Structure formats: C-alpha cells, structure tokens
Amino acid sequence: MVERAADIGDVARRVLLSGIGLGALACALLADTAARAESLPEALVKAYQTNPQLNAERARQRATDENVPQALAGYRPQISAGLSVGLQAVRDQLPGNVIQTATLKPWQIGVTVTQTLFNGFKTANSVRVAELQVQSGREALRNVGQGVLLDAVTAYTNVLANQTLVEAQRSNVAFLKETQAITQRRLNAGDVTPTDTAQAEARLNRGLADLNAAEVNFAISQATYAQVVGNAPSQLRPAETTDRLLPRSREDALALALREHPAVTAAGFDVDVASTSIRVAESSLMPNVSVQGSVSRARDTDSTLGTFGTDQASVIGQVTQPIYDGGTAASQTRQAKEVAAQSRLVLDQVRNQAKTAVVSAWVANEGAKIAVSASESEVKAAEVALAGVQKEAAGGQRTTVDVLNAQQDLITARARLIGAQRDRVVASYTLLSAVGRLDVKTLNLKTPDYLPEVHYHQVRDAWHGLRTPSGR
C-alpha cells in the first residue's frame, strides 16, 4: 500500500512538473507570437469597422437623414412641364349647311411653377420633426455601437476563458490517464484491488467528459467571435478591465447614465418628435396660401378652326381654408397627442431601465472583484492541499482516491478562477456601457470615429441628384 501510494504521489509530482514545463514553453512561445497576437482593443476596432449590425444601423441613419431635405422641399417651388402632341380630324357644319373639314396636328407645351406661401406652419414643424428624428437616430446608432462593442468584449473574453479551460482540462486528463495506467499495472501485479482501478477509471471518464464540454464551448465561442469581430480568433492577449474609465461611486454612475446614456437621450428626442408632430397635425386645420405662375403655347387646338395658335401666361394666387374634412384632421391631432403622452411614459420607462442597468452592472462589477480574489485564494489553497496530499500519499498516509479528490478540487478551483477573471473584464465593460460611455473616443481605440453628421450636412441642402454621397 505504501509503495502504491508513493507511486501515485510520484505521478502527481511528474504531472505538476510537466505542467510547469508546459508553462515555461508557453512563455517562450508567447514571446515568439507576440507580434501576431491580437489584443482586445484591436478586436474592438475590427468589430467597429466591419460588424454588419453596426453598418446596417449606420445605413438606417443615413436614410433617416434624408427626411430633412424632404421636409425642406416644402419651402421650395414645385416646377412641372407638360407636352402634348396628337392628330385630330375636325368636321364642322356651318350655317347654310356649309361643311368645313380639316385635319389638325395639335400640340401644346407649358411650364407651371407653384410656390406655397403659407400652410399653417406645416413645413416648419415638419422640418423640426425631421431634425429631431435625426438626433434620435444618432443616439440609437450610438446605443447599437455600444452593444456591438460589448458583444465583441464578451466574445473575446469567452474565447480566452474557454481556451484556458481547455488547456486546464487537458492537463487534468493527462494526470488522470497516467494515474489510471499505473493503477492498472498495480492491479495486474496484485498490489491493489479492482476498486482502485474503478475509481481511477471513473475520474478519467469524468475528466474526458469535462474536456469534451470545454472543447465544445471553445468551438462555439470561436464561431461567435468570428460573427461579431469579422475574423476567426488567433493568438489573443489577456484582456484588461476599464476600471480607470469608470465613475467613482454608484451615485455618479446613475447621474451619468441619466444624462448621457444614448437610450435615455434618444427617448428624450422621441418626446420632442411626438410633441412637434401635434403641431404638424393641427396645420391641416389652418388656411393654405399659394401662388402659381404658368406659361404655355398651343397650336391647332381649336376645333372650331377659328384660332390657329394660343400663347398664355398667368399668375394666380390661391387661398384655401378647410371647413370640414369628415373629421380626419381632428382625429389625427388627437392621435398625435396620445402618441406624445406615450412617448413621455416610454421616457420614464427608459430612465428606470437605465437606473436598473447601472445598479446591476455596478453590483456585478464589485462582485466580480471579490470573486476573482476569492478564486485566487481558493486556487492557492487547493495547490497547497494537493501538494500536502501528494506528500502524505508518498508516506502511505493517503490513498489513490485522496489524491484524485485533491486534483479534482484544484481543477474545479482553476475553472472558477478562469470564469471569475472573464466575468471581471465583462462586468467592467458592462458598467461602462450602462453609463453610456462605451465608445471609440472613451476607449481611445485606434480607428476613426464614425461621424453621422458628415452625411447629414452632405444631403441636408441638396436640391437635386440621385446619387448618394458615397457614389451609389
């Protein structure tokens, strides 16, 4: 029994030494691959530039920008031109039964210019609504950007954590395989009972199952990383937290979120949109004043054959006052008021959600710090316990199952530490997102910031043109 326990202790020591050797080899390889390793900021830059969800939201915002020149068109004249050409046979019966026939080739050309002078301030309020929609859309775009960056952080840390867990499980399987092989040889020599080999085999199969689960999770995290970032992960460097960028207290975080979070500011702009839309609806009840000028030339259009051609020019002013439209405008006004009330309630809801998100993120971040510290202490204690059990096993005071239990405690503690370190990074970025500052500028990423106002100014005062500023 003493010899068997000593052999098991030797196995544990050899596996521990091999783990140290693998660690040294990993350090050497790390220096060699540092040049091609990808850091978290680099992954965030790729996601910010290439993520389809974010680029689709940018395209949506560019489409929203076009609402402004469409509204501004209400200030501009409407010009139309017309041309008609035909063939007409005429047979006129005159007094005295005189028949007059002719074949005419009538044609007419004209230009009409219409300018609205007053439409109940509908155009001004429509422009205001469009501009507020642009502001709301920009905040929505910023919110989507925060979500994409947070998804990239989560995908990055998941790959790191799962890769580390796979390596830990492989080391555990190597230990269990060697332990099982030695126990089997001892059984063949008659030094141990079948119970020992069954225990070693059971632990080995558990280790293989844990390794398989870790490999599956690693493969899934790699696929998710490629979806979010745009390329498969290669050598990933350890990720750092964003503690230096976070508010100092929960109260500061709450105040910052209510003031700067894009979801809150977007909801505020939506309230302004709905309030201004009431005035747009009310304009349908007010008078409309317009002036219309036209010039035209017509030839062979008189079927009486009394006139060969007509040239006309006119300027007409028109005032229209709606009296009753069946109740449509009144209903639209009431509807706009209810939508405005709804938008104010939504703003209150979004503010409450922002508060909840900040509190949750703050508590999670603080809890992650404690979890990392506790897990590190647990790993150190488990390593000391394993070393003690190994020595006691070498002296015959411990059995095979004691060493296996100590090894299982250590691998479990390491798995918890890996998860806690991953949660620590994600929690800090989640808190930064909850206060509304997870963006390129705050993170100081090495990529140009996407500026939606550039496209807005390119199209705002465009009077014509079918091509977009990008050339499409």
C-alpha positions as CSV (number, residue, x, y, z in Angstrom):
1,M,0.0,0.0,0.0
2,V,2.9,2.3,0.9
3,E,4.6,1.6,-2.5
4,R,1.3,2.2,-4.4
5,A,0.7,5.5,-2.6
6,A,4.2,6.6,-3.3
7,D,3.8,5.8,-7.0
8,I,0.6,7.8,-7.1
9,G,2.5,10.7,-5.4
10,D,5.3,10.4,-7.9
11,V,2.7,10.6,-10.7
12,A,1.2,13.8,-9.3
13,R,4.6,15.3,-8.9
14,R,5.6,14.4,-12.5
15,V,2.3,15.9,-13.9
16,L,2.9,19.0,-11.8
17,L,6.4,19.3,-13.1
18,S,5.2,18.7,-16.6
19,G,2.6,21.5,-16.1
20,I,5.4,23.8,-15.0
21,G,7.4,22.8,-18.1
22,L,4.4,23.5,-20.3
23,G,4.0,26.9,-18.7
24,A,7.7,27.7,-19.4
25,L,7.2,26.5,-23.0
26,A,4.1,28.6,-23.3
27,C,6.0,31.7,-22.1
28,A,8.7,31.0,-24.7
29,L,6.1,30.6,-27.5
30,L,4.4,33.8,-26.2
31,A,7.4,35.9,-27.0
32,D,7.6,34.4,-30.4
33,T,3.9,35.0,-31.3
34,A,3.6,38.4,-29.6
35,A,4.0,40.2,-32.9
36,R,0.9,38.4,-34.4
37,A,-1.1,38.2,-31.3
38,E,-4.4,40.2,-31.3
39,S,-5.3,42.4,-28.4
40,L,-8.8,43.3,-27.2
41,P,-8.6,46.9,-28.5
42,E,-7.6,45.6,-31.9
43,A,-10.6,43.2,-31.9
44,L,-12.9,46.1,-30.9
45,V,-11.5,48.2,-33.8
46,K,-12.3,45.4,-36.3
47,A,-15.8,45.0,-34.9
48,Y,-16.4,48.7,-35.0
49,Q,-15.3,48.9,-38.7
50,T,-16.9,45.7,-40.1
51,N,-19.7,44.4,-37.9
52,P,-22.8,44.0,-40.2
53,Q,-25.3,45.0,-37.5
54,L,-23.5,48.3,-36.8
55,N,-23.0,49.1,-40.5
56,A,-26.7,48.3,-41.1
57,E,-27.6,50.8,-38.4
58,R,-25.4,53.4,-40.0
59,A,-27.2,52.9,-43.3
60,R,-30.5,53.3,-41.5
61,Q,-29.3,56.6,-40.0
62,R,-28.2,57.8,-43.4
63,A,-31.7,57.1,-44.7
64,T,-33.2,59.0,-41.7
65,D,-31.0,62.0,-42.7
66,E,-33.0,62.2,-45.9
67,N,-36.1,63.1,-44.0
68,V,-34.7,66.6,-43.6
69,P,-34.3,67.6,-47.2
70,Q,-37.7,66.0,-47.9
71,A,-39.2,68.3,-45.3
72,L,-37.3,71.3,-46.6
73,A,-38.8,70.7,-50.0
74,G,-42.0,72.3,-48.6
75,Y,-40.2,75.7,-48.7
76,R,-39.1,75.3,-52.3
77,P,-41.1,75.9,-55.6
78,Q,-42.6,72.9,-57.4
79,I,-41.9,73.1,-61.2
80,S,-43.6,70.9,-63.8
81,A,-43.5,70.9,-67.6
82,G,-46.0,69.4,-70.0
83,L,-46.0,68.5,-73.6
84,S,-48.8,67.0,-75.7
85,V,-48.9,66.1,-79.4
86,G,-51.6,64.5,-81.4
87,L,-53.6,64.1,-84.6
88,Q,-57.2,65.3,-84.8
89,A,-59.9,65.2,-87.6
90,V,-62.5,68.0,-87.5
91,R,-65.8,68.3,-89.4
92,D,-67.7,71.5,-88.7
93,Q,-71.2,72.2,-90.0
94,L,-71.7,75.9,-90.5
95,P,-74.9,77.9,-91.2
96,G,-76.2,77.3,-94.7
97,N,-75.2,73.6,-94.5
98,V,-71.7,74.5,-95.2
99,I,-69.4,71.7,-94.2
100,Q,-65.8,72.6,-93.2
101,T,-63.3,69.8,-92.6
102,A,-59.7,69.8,-91.5
103,T,-57.0,67.5,-90.2
104,L,-55.3,69.2,-87.2
105,K,-52.0,68.3,-85.7
106,P,-52.4,69.8,-82.2
107,W,-49.6,70.3,-79.8
108,Q,-49.2,72.1,-76.5
109,I,-46.2,72.9,-74.3
110,G,-46.2,74.6,-71.0
111,V,-44.4,75.2,-67.7
112,T,-46.0,75.7,-64.3
113,V,-44.4,77.0,-61.1
114,T,-46.2,76.6,-57.8
115,Q,-44.9,78.2,-54.6
116,T,-46.5,77.6,-51.2
117,L,-46.6,80.8,-49.1
118,F,-48.3,79.6,-46.0
119,N,-49.6,76.2,-45.0
120,G,-50.3,76.6,-41.3
121,F,-46.6,76.2,-40.3
122,K,-46.7,72.6,-41.5
123,T,-43.4,72.9,-43.3
124,A,-41.5,74.5,-40.4
125,N,-42.8,71.9,-38.0
126,S,-42.1,69.0,-40.4
127,V,-38.5,70.2,-40.7
128,R,-38.3,70.3,-36.9
129,V,-39.7,66.8,-36.7
130,A,-37.2,65.5,-39.2
131,E,-34.2,67.1,-37.4
132,L,-35.3,65.7,-34.1
133,Q,-35.7,62.2,-35.8
134,V,-32.1,62.6,-37.0
135,Q,-31.0,63.4,-33.4
136,S,-32.9,60.4,-32.0
137,G,-31.4,58.2,-34.7
138,R,-27.9,59.2,-33.9
139,E,-28.4,58.3,-30.3
140,A,-29.9,54.9,-31.4
141,L,-26.8,54.4,-33.6
142,R,-24.6,55.1,-30.6
143,N,-26.5,52.7,-28.5
144,V,-26.1,49.9,-31.1
145,G,-22.4,50.8,-31.3
146,Q,-22.2,50.2,-27.5
147,G,-24.0,46.9,-27.9
148,V,-21.6,45.7,-30.6
149,L,-18.5,46.7,-28.7
150,L,-19.8,44.9,-25.6
151,D,-20.6,41.8,-27.7
152,A,-17.0,41.9,-29.0
153,V,-15.7,42.1,-25.5
154,T,-17.8,39.2,-24.4
155,A,-16.8,37.1,-27.5
156,Y,-13.1,37.9,-26.9
157,T,-13.1,37.0,-23.2
158,N,-15.2,33.9,-23.9
159,V,-12.6,32.6,-26.3
160,L,-9.8,33.4,-23.9
161,A,-11.6,31.7,-21.0
162,N,-12.6,28.7,-22.9
163,Q,-9.2,28.2,-24.4
164,T,-7.6,28.4,-20.9
165,L,-10.2,26.0,-19.6
166,V,-9.5,23.5,-22.4
167,E,-5.7,23.6,-21.6
168,A,-6.5,23.1,-17.9
169,Q,-8.8,20.1,-18.7
170,R,-6.2,18.6,-21.0
171,S,-3.6,18.8,-18.2
172,N,-6.2,17.2,-15.8
173,V,-6.8,14.4,-18.3
174,A,-3.1,13.7,-18.7
175,F,-2.8,13.4,-14.9
176,L,-5.8,11.0,-14.8
177,K,-4.6,8.9,-17.7
178,E,-1.2,8.3,-16.1
179,T,-2.8,7.6,-12.7
180,Q,-5.2,5.1,-14.3
181,A,-2.4,3.4,-16.2
182,I,-0.2,3.0,-13.0
183,T,-3.2,1.7,-11.0
184,Q,-4.0,-0.8,-13.7
185,R,-0.4,-2.1,-13.6
186,R,-0.6,-2.4,-9.9
187,L,-3.9,-4.3,-10.2
188,N,-2.2,-6.7,-12.6
189,A,0.7,-7.2,-10.1
190,G,-1.9,-7.8,-7.3
191,D,-0.9,-4.8,-5.3
192,V,-4.3,-3.0,-5.5
193,T,-8.0,-4.0,-5.7
194,P,-10.4,-3.5,-8.6
195,T,-12.0,-0.7,-6.5
196,D,-8.9,1.5,-7.0
197,T,-8.9,1.0,-10.8
198,A,-12.6,1.6,-11.0
199,Q,-12.1,4.9,-9.1
200,A,-9.3,6.0,-11.4
201,E,-11.2,5.0,-14.5
202,A,-14.3,6.8,-13.3
203,R,-12.3,10.0,-12.7
204,L,-10.7,9.7,-16.1
205,N,-14.0,9.4,-17.9
206,R,-15.3,12.4,-15.9
207,G,-12.2,14.3,-17.0
208,L,-12.7,13.3,-20.6
209,A,-16.3,14.5,-20.5
210,D,-15.3,17.8,-19.0
211,L,-12.6,18.2,-21.6
212,N,-15.2,17.5,-24.4
213,A,-17.6,20.0,-22.9
214,A,-14.7,22.6,-22.7
215,E,-13.8,21.9,-26.3
216,V,-17.4,22.3,-27.5
217,N,-17.7,25.6,-25.7
218,F,-14.4,26.8,-27.1
219,A,-15.5,26.0,-30.7
220,I,-18.8,27.8,-30.1
221,S,-17.0,30.9,-28.7
222,Q,-14.7,30.9,-31.7
223,A,-17.7,30.9,-34.1
224,T,-19.3,33.7,-32.1
225,Y,-16.1,35.7,-32.2
226,A,-15.9,35.4,-36.0
227,Q,-19.5,36.6,-36.3
228,V,-19.0,39.7,-34.1
229,V,-15.5,40.7,-34.9
230,G,-15.3,39.6,-38.5
231,N,-12.5,37.1,-38.5
232,A,-11.6,33.9,-36.6
233,P,-9.5,34.4,-33.4
234,S,-5.8,33.8,-33.5
235,Q,-3.5,34.4,-30.6
236,L,-5.4,36.5,-28.1
237,R,-3.7,38.6,-25.4
238,P,-5.1,38.8,-21.9
239,A,-7.8,41.4,-21.6
240,E,-7.7,44.4,-19.2
241,T,-10.6,45.9,-17.3
242,T,-11.8,49.5,-17.7
243,D,-11.6,50.5,-14.1
244,R,-9.8,53.7,-14.9
245,L,-12.7,54.9,-17.0
246,L,-15.5,54.1,-14.6
247,P,-17.3,56.5,-12.2
248,R,-16.0,56.6,-8.6
249,S,-19.4,55.9,-7.0
250,R,-22.8,54.4,-7.8
251,E,-24.4,57.8,-7.5
252,D,-22.0,59.3,-10.0
253,A,-22.8,56.3,-12.3
254,L,-26.5,56.8,-12.0
255,A,-26.3,60.6,-12.7
256,L,-24.1,59.9,-15.7
257,A,-26.4,57.3,-17.2
258,L,-29.5,59.6,-16.9
259,R,-27.5,62.4,-18.6
260,E,-25.5,60.6,-21.3
261,H,-26.9,57.1,-22.0
262,P,-27.9,57.0,-25.6
263,A,-31.2,55.1,-24.9
264,V,-32.2,57.9,-22.5
265,T,-31.3,60.8,-24.8
266,A,-32.9,59.0,-27.8
267,A,-36.1,58.7,-25.8
268,G,-35.9,62.4,-24.9
269,F,-35.7,63.3,-28.6
270,D,-38.6,61.0,-29.3
271,V,-40.7,63.0,-26.9
272,D,-39.8,66.2,-28.8
273,V,-40.7,64.5,-32.1
274,A,-44.1,63.5,-30.8
275,S,-44.8,66.9,-29.3
276,T,-43.9,68.7,-32.6
277,S,-46.0,66.2,-34.6
278,I,-49.1,67.6,-32.8
279,R,-48.5,70.9,-34.5
280,V,-48.0,69.2,-37.8
281,A,-51.4,67.6,-37.5
282,E,-53.0,70.8,-36.4
283,S,-51.7,72.6,-39.5
284,S,-54.3,70.6,-41.6
285,L,-57.0,72.8,-40.0
286,M,-55.3,76.1,-41.0
287,P,-55.5,78.1,-44.3
288,N,-53.2,77.5,-47.2
289,V,-51.8,80.3,-49.4
290,S,-50.0,79.6,-52.6
291,V,-49.2,81.3,-55.9
292,Q,-48.9,79.7,-59.2
293,G,-47.4,81.0,-62.4
294,S,-47.6,79.3,-65.8
295,V,-46.7,79.9,-69.4
296,S,-47.9,77.8,-72.4
297,R,-48.0,77.7,-76.1
298,A,-50.6,75.8,-78.1
299,R,-51.1,75.2,-81.9
300,D,-54.0,73.6,-83.8
301,T,-56.0,73.0,-80.6
302,D,-59.1,75.0,-81.6
303,S,-61.6,72.5,-83.1
304,T,-63.8,75.4,-84.4
305,L,-60.9,76.3,-86.7
306,G,-61.2,79.9,-85.6
307,T,-57.8,80.1,-83.9
308,F,-54.5,78.8,-85.2
309,G,-52.5,79.2,-82.0
310,T,-52.7,80.4,-78.4
311,D,-49.9,81.8,-76.1
312,Q,-50.8,82.2,-72.5
313,A,-49.1,83.4,-69.3
314,S,-50.7,83.7,-65.9
315,V,-50.0,84.3,-62.2
316,I,-52.7,83.1,-59.8
317,G,-52.9,83.4,-56.1
318,Q,-54.9,80.9,-54.1
319,V,-56.2,80.8,-50.6
320,T,-57.8,77.7,-49.2
321,Q,-59.4,77.3,-45.8
322,P,-60.5,73.8,-44.8
323,I,-64.0,73.8,-43.3
324,Y,-64.8,70.2,-42.8
325,D,-62.9,67.1,-43.9
326,G,-65.0,64.4,-42.3
327,G,-63.1,64.6,-39.0
328,T,-59.7,63.3,-40.4
329,A,-57.6,66.3,-39.2
330,A,-59.2,66.3,-35.8
331,S,-58.6,62.6,-35.3
332,Q,-55.0,62.9,-36.4
333,T,-54.5,65.7,-33.9
334,R,-56.0,63.6,-31.1
335,Q,-53.9,60.7,-32.2
336,A,-50.7,62.8,-32.1
337,K,-51.4,63.9,-28.6
338,E,-51.8,60.3,-27.4
339,V,-48.6,59.4,-29.1
340,A,-46.9,62.3,-27.3
341,A,-48.3,61.0,-24.0
342,Q,-47.0,57.5,-24.8
343,S,-43.5,58.8,-25.6
344,R,-43.3,60.6,-22.3
345,L,-44.2,57.4,-20.5
346,V,-41.6,55.5,-22.5
347,L,-39.0,58.1,-21.5
348,D,-39.8,57.4,-17.8
349,Q,-39.6,53.6,-18.5
350,V,-36.2,54.0,-20.3
351,R,-34.9,56.1,-17.4
352,N,-35.9,53.4,-14.9
353,Q,-34.3,50.7,-17.1
354,A,-31.1,52.8,-17.2
355,K,-31.1,53.0,-13.4
356,T,-31.6,49.3,-13.1
357,A,-28.9,48.6,-15.6
358,V,-26.4,50.8,-13.7
359,V,-27.2,49.3,-10.3
360,S,-27.0,45.8,-11.7
361,A,-23.7,46.5,-13.6
362,W,-22.2,48.2,-10.5
363,V,-23.0,45.4,-8.2
364,A,-21.9,42.8,-10.7
365,N,-18.6,44.6,-11.2
366,E,-17.9,44.9,-7.4
367,G,-19.0,41.2,-7.0
368,A,-16.6,40.2,-9.8
369,K,-13.7,41.8,-8.0
370,I,-14.5,39.8,-4.9
371,A,-15.0,36.6,-6.9
372,V,-11.6,36.9,-8.5
373,S,-9.9,37.5,-5.2
374,A,-11.7,34.5,-3.6
375,S,-11.0,32.3,-6.6
376,E,-7.3,33.1,-6.5
377,S,-7.2,32.3,-2.8
378,E,-9.0,29.0,-3.5
379,V,-6.6,28.0,-6.2
380,K,-3.6,28.7,-3.9
381,A,-5.2,26.7,-1.1
382,A,-6.1,23.8,-3.5
383,E,-2.5,23.8,-4.8
384,V,-1.2,23.6,-1.2
385,A,-3.7,20.9,-0.3
386,L,-2.7,18.8,-3.4
387,A,1.0,19.1,-2.6
388,G,0.2,18.0,1.0
389,V,-1.8,15.1,-0.1
390,Q,0.9,14.1,-2.5
391,K,3.5,14.0,0.3
392,E,1.1,12.1,2.6
393,A,0.4,9.7,-0.2
394,A,4.2,9.2,-0.7
395,G,4.4,8.3,3.1
396,G,1.5,5.9,2.8
397,Q,-1.0,8.1,4.8
398,R,-3.2,8.8,1.8
399,T,-4.9,6.6,-0.8
400,T,-5.4,7.0,-4.6
401,V,-8.8,8.5,-4.2
402,D,-7.5,11.1,-1.8
403,V,-5.0,12.3,-4.5
404,L,-7.8,12.2,-7.1
405,N,-10.1,14.2,-4.9
406,A,-7.4,16.8,-4.3
407,Q,-6.7,17.0,-8.0
408,Q,-10.4,17.4,-8.8
409,D,-10.7,20.2,-6.2
410,L,-7.8,22.0,-7.8
411,I,-9.2,21.8,-11.4
412,T,-12.6,22.9,-10.1
413,A,-10.9,25.9,-8.4
414,R,-9.0,26.8,-11.5
415,A,-12.2,26.6,-13.6
416,R,-13.9,29.0,-11.2
417,L,-10.9,31.4,-11.4
418,I,-11.0,31.4,-15.2
419,G,-14.7,32.2,-15.1
420,A,-14.2,34.9,-12.5
421,Q,-11.4,36.6,-14.5
422,R,-13.6,36.5,-17.6
423,D,-16.6,37.9,-15.6
424,R,-14.4,40.6,-14.2
425,V,-13.5,42.1,-17.6
426,V,-17.0,41.8,-19.0
427,A,-18.5,43.4,-15.9
428,S,-16.3,46.4,-16.1
429,Y,-17.2,46.9,-19.8
430,T,-20.8,46.3,-19.0
431,L,-20.7,49.1,-16.4
432,L,-19.1,51.4,-18.8
433,S,-21.9,50.6,-21.3
434,A,-24.5,51.2,-18.7
435,V,-23.4,54.7,-18.1
436,G,-23.3,55.4,-21.8
437,R,-19.6,55.7,-22.4
438,L,-18.6,52.5,-24.2
439,D,-17.4,54.2,-27.4
440,V,-14.4,54.7,-29.6
441,K,-13.4,58.0,-28.0
442,T,-13.6,56.9,-24.4
443,L,-11.7,53.7,-25.1
444,N,-9.2,55.6,-27.2
445,L,-9.3,53.0,-30.0
446,K,-7.0,53.5,-32.9
447,T,-9.7,54.0,-35.6
448,P,-11.5,57.0,-37.0
449,D,-14.8,57.6,-35.2
450,Y,-17.9,57.3,-37.5
451,L,-19.4,60.8,-37.6
452,P,-23.1,60.6,-38.8
453,E,-23.3,64.4,-39.0
454,V,-20.9,64.3,-42.0
455,H,-23.6,62.6,-44.2
456,Y,-26.3,64.8,-42.7
457,H,-24.6,68.0,-43.9
458,Q,-23.9,66.5,-47.3
459,V,-27.6,65.9,-48.0
460,R,-29.4,68.5,-46.0
461,D,-29.3,71.2,-48.6
462,A,-29.2,69.1,-51.7
463,W,-31.8,70.3,-54.2
464,H,-31.3,67.6,-56.7
465,G,-29.2,64.5,-57.5
466,L,-30.0,60.8,-57.4
467,R,-26.5,59.5,-56.3
468,T,-25.7,59.2,-52.6
469,P,-22.6,60.9,-51.2
470,S,-20.8,57.5,-51.4
471,G,-21.4,57.4,-55.1
472,R,-24.2,54.8,-55.3
